[in-house]
């Protein structure tokens, strides 16, 4: 699967269960390194909550870490559900 930057921020907060490769095993997303990437939202007013910055598909990380400390490729995710 491919995820835009704003969804990677969301996945880091919600820590969903994902299936990677062709296994039946669910692993829980823990974190994806988003350092150096644009913020989730540009600064805005109290009412407009800011806009999503451009470049949502540029230079995105390719791996995430599960709660056991194992790294997986984001492109190998085929199923996703809330934890």
C-alpha positions as CSV (number, residue, x, y, z in Angstrom):
1,X,0.0,0.0,0.0
2,X,1.0,3.6,-0.4
3,X,0.1,6.2,2.1
4,X,0.3,10.0,1.8
5,X,2.2,11.9,4.5
6,X,-0.8,13.0,6.4
7,X,-2.0,9.4,6.8
8,X,1.5,8.3,8.0
9,X,1.1,11.0,10.8
10,X,-2.3,9.5,11.6
11,X,-0.9,5.9,11.6
12,X,1.8,7.0,14.1
13,X,-1.0,8.3,16.4
14,X,-3.5,5.4,16.1
15,X,-1.0,2.5,15.9
16,X,-3.2,0.2,13.9
17,X,-2.8,-3.6,13.3
18,X,-1.4,-4.4,9.8
19,X,-0.8,-7.5,7.8
20,X,2.5,-7.5,6.0
21,X,3.4,-9.7,3.0
22,X,1.2,-12.8,2.5
23,X,1.0,-13.8,6.2
24,X,-2.1,-14.2,8.3
25,X,-0.2,-12.6,11.3
26,X,-1.2,-9.1,12.4
27,X,1.5,-6.8,13.7
28,X,0.9,-3.5,15.5
29,X,2.4,-0.4,13.9
30,X,4.5,1.5,16.4
31,X,6.3,4.3,14.6
32,X,7.5,5.6,11.2
33,X,10.3,8.1,11.2
34,X,8.9,11.4,9.9
35,X,11.7,13.7,10.9
36,X,12.6,16.3,8.3
37,X,9.3,16.0,6.5
38,X,6.7,18.8,6.3
39,X,4.3,19.2,9.3
40,X,1.0,17.4,9.2
41,X,-0.8,20.8,8.8
42,X,0.3,24.3,7.9
43,X,-0.4,27.0,10.5
44,X,-3.9,28.4,10.2
45,X,-6.5,30.3,12.2
46,X,-8.7,29.0,15.0
47,X,-11.4,28.2,12.5
48,X,-9.7,26.9,9.4
49,X,-7.3,24.5,11.2
50,X,-4.6,25.0,8.5
51,X,-4.1,23.3,5.2
52,X,-2.4,20.1,4.2
53,X,1.1,21.1,3.0
54,X,2.2,20.2,-0.6
55,X,4.6,17.4,-1.4
56,X,2.5,14.7,0.3
57,X,4.1,11.9,-1.8
58,X,7.7,13.2,-1.9
59,X,10.6,11.5,0.0
60,X,8.4,9.4,2.2
61,X,9.8,6.8,4.5
62,X,9.7,3.2,3.2
63,X,9.8,1.3,6.5
64,X,7.9,1.3,9.8
65,X,8.7,-0.3,13.1
66,X,6.2,-2.6,14.9
67,X,5.8,-2.7,18.7
68,X,8.3,-5.6,18.9
69,X,11.0,-3.5,17.2
70,X,11.0,-5.3,13.9
71,X,11.1,-3.2,10.7
72,X,8.7,-3.8,7.8
73,X,8.3,-2.2,4.4
74,X,5.3,0.0,4.1
75,X,4.8,-1.2,0.5
76,X,4.3,-4.8,1.8
77,X,1.2,-3.9,3.9
78,X,-1.9,-5.5,2.4
79,X,-4.5,-5.2,5.2
80,X,-5.1,-2.6,7.9
81,X,-7.5,-2.5,10.9
82,X,-7.8,-0.4,14.0
83,X,-6.2,-1.8,17.2
